[in-house]
Amino acid sequence: MEVYLPWVNHNLTLKISNKKKEVIDISPGAHGVGQPIFILGEDTTRQSGKGAQKNNIAAGKAVGDTVRTTLGPKGMDKMLVDSVGDIVVTNDGVTILDEMEIEHPAAKMMVEVAKTQEEQVGDGTTTAVVIGSELLKKAEDLLDQDIHPTVITRGFNLAAGKALEHLDDISEEVDFSKNRDLLKNIAMTSITGKSAEKAYEKYAELAVRSVETILDKNNGEVDIDKDNIKIEKSEGDGISSSDLIEGIIIDKEMVHADMPKKIKDAKVALVNAALEVDETKTDAEIQISSPDQLESFLDQEEKMLKKMVNKIVDSEADIVFCQKGIDDIAQHYLAKRGIAAVRRVKSDDMKRLARATEAKVVNSIEDLTEEDLGEAGTVVEKKEGDAMIYVQDCKRPKTVSLLLTGGTEHVVDEAERSMNDALDCVITALKSGKIVAGGGSVEQELSNRLKKFAQSESGREQLAIRAFAEALEVIPRTLAENTGLDPVDALVEIRSAHEDGKKDNGLDVDLGKVVDMKKKGVIEPLGIKKQAIQSASEAAEMILRIDDVVSAGELSGGEGGGPGGGMPGGMPPGMGGM
């Protein structure tokens, strides 16, 4: 519609969109109006200018402060309690942020940094968030000096690009096939500081063996599918009782008590069909007028089931894994013939069984032949708490299972997160083929180099590049704080070492001094550091570009209250909280 405003000095036609929450602001200076006109939805809020920037930066810094104390081998844990009293105890950055109910849109953008880091490389989530948070803190100081956000983001972008270049120069290319211990060191570095640290050598060995077993090479390129590593958890025993099964563990039990519980040199059949008599596809009514007819009907059903069992017997299978149901009568006949059976196996487990035993999944009992069978050195049912079936000692397994144990549910859950991080680090290292030293050495070396790079730039971007360099020092400083050391003394010592050309020197949290981290065996994959710096920089730049925050309805960019998805209507001027 169009509205004519006669009290304006000149004719002005104001067009109002059909959207309920479009904001139109007529400033008094431009049109000579006595006061501004706001056409807003009643529940719409708006925050703009430095107020919006300050609020967004504060939210981003709060996210970083939340996980900062968990960084490093001496980091602390967080206990997260939900509305029904369930708890999670962890120091894994992405788990902490994922479990928290974060509402502020800018804070959600920082959470995305952790999620992206987890999805891409699996570890380094806390590092990425802490760096992103520190970048916002340094940017806030520059904003207070009246440096425009565009200049800051341009400087940050230049610094991030140069940092990624220097990372390649700092890194070392290694052949892991000739130096397997490096992979173990990478896994141990990832596990150190987590609840599984007391068994970190064993966990590192399990992680490396798991990845080596499923590793394939295509045209010289490393091909690793982490889905071929199955993790099963068991409460009761200590963490050190965890083990690797070169095959697969199925969270099931034999369907009949008389079936064998342990089979050696087993021939394995995989069937994606029910060992049951099919029901009619349409509604049907069978009228039985005498006991003889009923007996004949039941005999016919039994013959059909017997025929299915005989087909399995003829194939010489020792155990059948069935994706669907198995009739009680079929169970009885299989048990009588000494054949074990497992029913309602998950489709993912069927695929893993096929890769482990080299069996073929058949879709009909009639199609089952001896050529379709796979092999396993041992198939055994164990009852340690819940019943599980171990299919192990396979000849050429392309899938493995990790059985992680712990005294309580929370210990086992954290052990699983530790193992996942270790696996991801090993996989990332094998794919990139490059490593860097840990202990804050990489961040300090990049900081020193970026400070020199800043001097080569003219204009105010120089200040932003230097701020980026100083922000990277948050990692060695935080490691010192979390260890109980004086962060100033630690930072001075590590800076001095790097100025002397000792690029691999970092903070040894056990000794409380700066040492060569590669010689100590504290190393990390290059890919983790690259992803952390890249994602932290991009998130900080995006937040700094925002100077107007308007609560909106449904946005075309997505759903919900996060970035690209709009915020809930009626949020207070502070735009929500943590």
C-alpha positions in Angstrom: 0.0 0.0 0.0 1.0 3.6 -0.3 0.7 6.3 2.4 0.7 10.1 1.8 2.2 12.2 4.6 0.9 15.8 4.2 2.9 17.2 7.1 6.3 16.6 5.4 7.9 19.6 3.7 7.6 17.9 0.3 5.6 15.1 -1.1 6.8 11.7 0.3 5.3 8.4 -0.6 6.1 5.7 1.9 5.9 2.1 0.6 5.2 -0.5 3.3 6.0 -4.1 2.5 3.4 -6.8 3.2 6.0 -8.4 5.5 5.0 -7.9 9.1 8.4 -7.1 10.5 10.1 -4.9 7.9 11.8 -1.9 9.6 11.5 1.5 8.0 13.2 4.4 9.7 12.7 8.0 8.5 15.3 10.3 10.1 14.2 13.8 11.0 17.2 15.4 9.4 16.5 14.1 6.0 12.9 15.0 5.7 12.3 17.7 8.2 10.0 15.4 10.4 9.6 16.3 14.0 10.5 12.8 15.2 11.5 9.5 13.7 8.9 7.1 12.4 9.4 3.4 13.1 7.2 0.9 11.4 7.9 -2.3 13.3 6.2 -5.4 14.6 5.4 -5.0 18.3 7.7 -7.8 19.2 10.6 -6.7 17.0 13.9 -5.5 18.5 16.9 -3.8 16.9 20.4 -3.0 18.0 22.9 -1.2 15.8 26.2 0.6 15.6 28.9 0.1 18.3 26.3 -1.3 20.7 25.6 -4.2 18.4 29.4 -4.8 17.8 30.2 -4.7 21.5 27.4 -7.1 22.4 28.4 -9.6 19.7 32.1 -9.4 20.8 31.1 -9.9 24.4 29.1 -13.0 23.5 32.0 -14.5 21.4 34.4 -13.9 24.3 32.1 -15.5 26.7 32.1 -18.7 24.6 35.9 -18.7 24.6 36.1 -18.2 28.4 33.7 -21.1 28.9 36.1 -23.7 27.4 39.4 -21.9 28.0 40.2 -23.6 31.3 39.9 -27.1 29.6 42.8 -26.5 27.2 45.9 -28.6 27.5 47.1 -31.6 29.5 46.4 -29.9 32.8 43.0 -28.5 31.7 40.0 -28.9 34.0 36.7 -30.7 33.3 33.2 -29.3 33.1 30.1 -30.9 34.5 26.9 -30.3 32.5 23.6 -31.0 34.1 20.3 -31.0 32.1 16.8 -30.3 33.2 16.1 -33.9 34.3 19.4 -34.3 36.2 21.5 -36.2 33.7 25.1 -35.2 33.7 28.0 -35.1 31.3 31.6 -34.7 32.6 34.1 -33.8 29.9 36.8 -31.4 28.8 36.0 -31.9 25.1 35.3 -28.4 23.7 32.7 -29.3 21.1 30.8 -31.6 23.6 30.7 -28.8 26.2 29.4 -26.2 23.7 27.0 -28.6 22.1 25.4 -29.6 25.4 25.0 -26.0 26.6 21.8 -24.1 25.7 23.4 -21.1 24.0 20.9 -18.5 22.7 22.9 -15.5 21.6 23.3 -15.5 17.8 26.9 -14.3 17.8 27.7 -17.0 20.5 26.2 -19.6 18.2 28.5 -18.5 15.5 31.5 -19.3 17.8 29.9 -22.7 18.6 29.9 -23.4 14.8 33.7 -22.9 14.9 34.0 -25.9 17.2 31.5 -28.0 15.2 33.3 -27.3 12.0 36.6 -28.2 13.6 35.1 -31.4 14.8 33.6 -32.4 11.5 36.7 -31.6 9.4 39.6 -32.9 11.5 38.0 -34.3 14.8 40.3 -32.5 17.3 41.5 -29.0 18.2 38.0 -27.7 18.9 39.0 -25.9 22.1 42.0 -24.3 20.4 39.9 -23.0 17.6 37.3 -21.4 19.9 39.9 -19.9 22.2 41.8 -18.3 19.3 38.5 -17.0 17.8 37.5 -15.5 21.1 41.0 -13.8 21.6 40.7 -12.3 18.0 37.5 -10.7 19.0 39.1 -9.4 22.2 41.9 -7.8 20.3 39.5 -6.4 17.7 37.5 -4.7 20.5 40.7 -2.8 21.5 41.1 -1.7 17.9 37.5 -0.5 17.7 38.1 1.6 20.8 40.8 3.3 18.9 38.3 4.2 16.2 39.7 1.8 13.6 36.9 0.8 11.2 35.8 -2.9 11.3 36.4 -3.2 7.6 40.1 -2.4 8.2 40.3 -4.9 11.0 38.7 -7.7 9.0 41.0 -7.0 6.1 44.0 -7.1 8.3 42.8 -10.3 10.0 42.3 -11.9 6.5 45.8 -10.9 5.4 47.3 -12.3 8.7 45.3 -15.6 8.4 46.5 -16.1 4.8 50.1 -15.5 5.8 49.8 -17.8 8.8 48.6 -20.7 6.7 51.6 -20.1 4.4 54.0 -20.2 7.3 52.4 -23.3 8.7 53.5 -25.2 5.6 57.0 -23.9 6.1 57.0 -24.8 9.9 55.6 -28.3 9.3 57.7 -31.5 8.7 56.7 -34.1 6.1 57.1 -37.6 7.4 56.7 -41.1 6.1 54.6 -42.8 8.8 55.2 -46.3 7.3 58.8 -45.9 8.3 58.2 -44.2 11.6 55.1 -45.7 13.3 56.0 -44.3 16.7 55.2 -40.8 15.4 51.6 -41.9 14.9 51.5 -43.2 18.5 52.9 -39.9 19.7 50.2 -38.0 17.8 47.5 -40.2 19.4 49.1 -39.8 22.9 49.3 -36.0 22.5 45.5 -36.0 21.7 44.6 -38.2 24.7 46.8 -36.5 27.3 44.7 -34.4 29.6 41.5 -36.4 29.1 40.1 -39.1 31.4 41.8 -41.9 29.5 45.2 -40.4 30.1 46.1 -43.1 32.7 46.0 -45.6 29.9 47.1 -43.3 27.1 49.8 -45.5 25.8 47.4 -48.4 25.3 44.7 -46.2 23.8 47.3 -44.7 21.4 48.4 -48.2 20.3 44.7 -49.3 19.9 44.0 -46.2 17.8 47.0 -46.7 15.5 46.3 -50.4 15.1 42.7 -49.7 14.3 43.5 -47.2 11.5 46.3 -49.4 10.1 43.9 -52.3 9.8 41.2 -50.4 7.8 43.6 -48.3 5.7 43.5 -48.6 1.9 45.6 -46.9 -0.7 44.1 -45.8 -4.0 46.6 -44.6 -6.6 49.0 -43.7 -3.8 46.4 -41.7 -1.9 45.5 -42.8 1.6 41.8 -43.9 1.9 40.4 -44.3 5.4 36.8 -44.7 6.3 36.3 -44.2 10.0 32.9 -45.9 9.8 34.8 -49.2 9.6 35.9 -48.7 13.2 33.1 -49.6 15.5 33.3 -48.6 19.2 31.4 -50.6 21.8 31.3 -49.6 25.5 31.1 -51.8 28.5 30.9 -50.7 32.2 32.6 -52.6 35.0 36.3 -53.1 34.2 38.8 -50.3 34.3 39.9 -48.2 31.4 43.1 -50.3 30.9 41.0 -53.4 30.0 39.9 -51.9 26.7 40.8 -54.0 23.7 40.8 -54.2 19.9 38.9 -56.9 18.1 40.1 -57.6 14.6 36.6 -58.2 13.4 33.4 -56.9 14.8 31.4 -57.0 18.1 27.7 -57.4 17.7 25.5 -56.2 20.6 23.3 -59.3 20.4 23.1 -62.9 21.7 22.3 -66.3 20.2 18.6 -66.7 19.7 18.4 -70.2 21.2 19.9 -71.5 24.5 21.0 -74.8 22.9 23.0 -73.1 20.1 26.9 -73.3 20.4 28.4 -70.3 22.2 31.8 -70.7 20.7 32.7 -71.7 17.2 36.2 -72.0 15.8 37.1 -71.6 12.1 33.5 -70.5 11.6 31.8 -70.3 8.2 29.6 -67.2 8.4 26.3 -66.7 6.5 24.7 -63.2 6.2 21.0 -63.2 5.3 18.9 -60.1 4.6 15.7 -62.2 4.8 13.3 -63.5 7.5 13.5 -67.2 8.5 9.8 -67.0 8.9 6.7 -67.9 6.9 5.7 -64.8 5.0 2.3 -63.4 5.8 -0.2 -62.9 3.0 0.2 -59.6 1.2 -3.6 -59.0 1.2 -6.3 -59.7 3.7 -7.3 -63.3 3.6 -9.6 -65.6 5.6 -8.9 -69.3 5.9 -11.8 -71.4 7.1 -10.8 -74.6 9.0 -13.6 -77.0 9.7 -11.8 -79.9 11.3 -8.7 -80.6 13.5 -7.2 -82.5 10.6 -7.2 -79.4 8.4 -5.6 -77.4 11.2 -2.9 -80.0 11.7 -2.3 -80.0 7.9 -2.0 -76.3 7.9 0.6 -76.3 10.7 2.5 -79.1 9.1 2.8 -77.2 5.9 4.2 -74.1 7.7 6.7 -76.3 9.5 7.8 -77.9 6.2 8.5 -74.5 4.8 10.6 -73.5 7.8 12.4 -76.9 7.6 13.2 -76.3 4.0 14.8 -72.9 4.9 16.9 -74.6 7.6 18.0 -77.4 5.2 19.2 -74.8 2.8 21.4 -73.3 5.5 22.6 -76.8 6.4 23.5 -77.5 2.8 25.6 -74.4 2.6 27.7 -75.8 5.5 27.3 -72.5 7.4 28.2 -72.6 11.1 26.5 -69.4 12.1 23.8 -67.2 10.5 23.5 -63.5 11.0 19.9 -62.5 10.0 18.8 -58.9 9.5 15.2 -59.9 10.1 13.3 -62.3 12.4 13.8 -66.0 13.0 10.8 -68.2 13.8 10.8 -70.3 17.0 10.5 -73.5 15.0 13.5 -72.5 12.7 15.5 -71.7 15.9 14.8 -75.2 17.2 15.9 -76.9 14.0 19.0 -74.8 13.7 20.0 -75.6 17.3 19.4 -79.3 16.6 21.9 -79.2 13.7 24.5 -77.3 15.8 24.1 -74.0 13.8 24.2 -70.8 15.7 21.9 -67.9 14.7 21.6 -64.2 15.5 18.5 -62.2 14.5 17.6 -58.5 13.8 21.2 -57.5 13.2 21.5 -53.8 12.2 22.2 -53.0 8.5 25.4 -51.2 9.4 26.6 -54.2 11.4 25.7 -56.5 8.4 28.0 -54.3 6.2 30.8 -54.5 8.7 30.4 -58.2 9.0 30.7 -58.5 5.3 33.9 -56.5 5.3 35.4 -58.4 8.2 34.5 -62.0 7.1 34.4 -61.4 3.3 30.9 -63.0 3.2 28.2 -61.9 0.8 24.8 -60.6 2.0 22.1 -62.7 0.3 18.5 -61.4 0.1 16.9 -64.8 -0.1 17.5 -68.1 1.7 17.0 -69.9 -1.6 20.0 -68.0 -3.1 22.4 -69.0 -0.3 25.4 -71.2 -1.4 28.8 -72.1 0.0 30.4 -69.4 -2.1 28.5 -66.8 -0.2 30.0 -67.7 3.1 32.7 -65.8 4.9 35.3 -66.9 7.5 36.1 -66.0 11.0 38.8 -67.6 13.2 36.5 -67.5 16.3 32.9 -66.5 16.9 32.1 -66.4 20.6 29.2 -65.1 22.8 30.4 -63.4 26.0 28.2 -62.2 28.8 30.0 -59.5 30.8 27.1 -57.4 31.7 25.2 -57.3 28.4 25.6 -60.2 26.0 27.8 -59.6 23.0 29.0 -61.7 20.1 32.6 -61.4 19.1 33.4 -62.2 15.4 37.2 -62.1 15.5 40.5 -63.4 14.1 39.4 -62.8 10.6 42.0 -63.3 7.8 41.7 -60.0 6.1 39.5 -57.8 8.2 38.6 -54.4 6.7 36.7 -53.4 9.8 37.6 -53.5 13.5 35.8 -53.1 16.8 37.1 -51.2 19.9 35.8 -52.4 23.2 36.2 -49.5 25.6 35.7 -50.3 29.3 35.4 -48.1 32.4 34.1 -48.2 36.0 31.0 -46.0 35.4 28.9 -44.8 32.5 30.4 -41.3 32.6 34.0 -42.7 32.5 33.2 -44.9 29.5 31.5 -42.0 27.7 34.5 -39.8 28.2 36.8 -42.6 27.1 34.9 -42.9 23.9 35.3 -39.2 23.2 39.1 -39.5 23.9 39.4 -42.5 21.6 37.5 -40.6 18.8 39.8 -37.7 19.1 42.9 -40.0 18.9 41.5 -41.8 15.9 40.7 -38.5 14.1 44.3 -37.2 14.8 45.9 -40.3 13.4 43.6 -40.3 10.3 44.3 -36.5 9.7 48.1 -37.1 10.1 48.1 -40.0 7.6 46.1 -38.0 5.1 48.2 -34.8 5.3 51.6 -36.5 5.9 52.8 -33.5 7.8 53.3 -32.8 11.5 54.0 -29.8 13.8 55.2 -29.5 17.4 52.7 -29.0 20.2 52.8 -27.2 23.5 52.0 -23.8 22.0 55.2 -23.8 19.8 53.3 -23.4 16.5 51.2 -20.5 17.7 54.2 -18.7 19.2 56.3 -19.2 16.0 53.4 -17.9 13.9 53.0 -14.9 16.2 56.7 -14.0 15.9 56.5 -14.3 12.1 53.3 -12.3 11.8 54.7 -9.5 13.8 57.5 -9.1 11.3 55.0 -9.3 8.5 53.0 -6.5 10.0 56.0 -4.2 9.7 56.0 -4.7 5.9 52.4 -3.4 5.6 51.4 0.2 5.5 48.2 1.7 6.8 46.0 0.7 9.7 45.9 -3.0 8.6 49.3 -3.2 10.2 47.7 -2.8 13.6 45.1 -5.6 12.8 47.9 -8.0 11.7 49.8 -7.3 14.8 46.7 -7.9 16.9 46.2 -11.2 15.1 49.7 -12.2 16.0 49.2 -11.3 19.6 46.0 -13.2 19.7 47.8 -16.5 18.8 49.9 -16.2 21.9 46.7 -17.0 23.9 47.5 -20.7 23.4 50.9 -20.8 25.2 49.6 -18.3 27.8 46.5 -20.4 28.5 48.6 -23.6 28.8 50.7 -21.8 31.4 47.6 -20.6 33.3 46.0 -24.0 33.3 49.2 -25.6 34.6 49.5 -23.1 37.5 52.6 -21.3 36.1 53.1 -17.6 35.8 51.8 -16.8 32.3 54.0 -13.7 31.9 57.2 -15.6 32.7 56.2 -18.5 30.5 55.4 -16.2 27.6 58.7 -14.3 27.9 60.6 -17.5 27.9 58.9 -19.1 24.9 59.2 -15.8 22.9 62.9 -15.6 23.6 63.4 -19.2 22.5 61.6 -18.6 19.2 63.5 -15.4 18.6 66.6 -17.5 18.8 65.3 -19.7 16.0 64.1 -22.6 18.2 60.8 -23.0 16.3 59.8 -26.3 17.9 60.1 -25.1 21.5 56.9 -25.1 23.5 55.7 -25.3 27.1 56.4 -28.6 28.9 53.6 -28.6 31.4 55.2 -31.4 33.4 58.5 -29.7 33.9 57.1 -26.2 33.9 59.6 -24.9 31.4 60.2 -24.4 27.6 61.7 -27.4 25.8 61.9 -28.9 22.3 58.4 -30.5 21.9 59.3 -32.7 19.0 62.1 -34.3 20.9 59.6 -34.8 23.8 57.2 -36.5 21.4 54.4 -33.8 21.7 53.4 -33.5 18.1 50.1 -32.8 16.2 48.9 -33.1 12.6 49.3 -30.0 10.5 45.7 -30.2 9.4 44.3 -29.6 12.9 46.3 -26.3 13.2 45.4 -25.1 9.8 41.7 -25.7 10.3 41.7 -24.0 13.7 43.3 -20.8 12.5 41.2 -20.7 9.4 37.8 -21.3 11.0 38.6 -19.0 14.0 39.6 -16.1 11.7 36.6 -16.5 9.4 34.2 -16.5 12.4 35.8 -13.5 14.0 35.7 -11.5 10.7 32.1 -12.4 10.2 31.1 -11.2 13.7 33.1 -8.0 13.3 31.2 -7.1 10.0 27.9 -7.1 11.8 26.8 -3.6 12.9 23.0 -4.1 12.9 21.1 -6.9 14.7 17.3 -7.0 14.0 15.1 -9.8 15.3 13.3 -11.2 12.3 10.7 -13.7 11.3 11.6 -16.7 9.2 14.6 -15.9 7.0 15.2 -17.6 3.6 18.7 -18.5 4.7 17.6 -21.2 7.1 15.6 -22.0 10.1 15.9 -21.4 13.8 17.8 -18.8 15.8 21.3 -19.2 14.6 23.3 -17.5 11.8 21.3 -17.4 8.6 18.2 -18.5 10.5 16.9 -15.5 12.2 16.4 -14.9 16.0 13.3 -15.5 18.0 11.0 -12.5 18.0 10.8 -10.5 21.2 14.4 -10.9 22.3 15.4 -8.2 24.8 17.8 -5.4 23.8 20.7 -7.6 25.0 19.7 -10.1 22.3 19.6 -13.1 24.6 22.3 -14.7 26.6 24.2 -17.8 27.3 
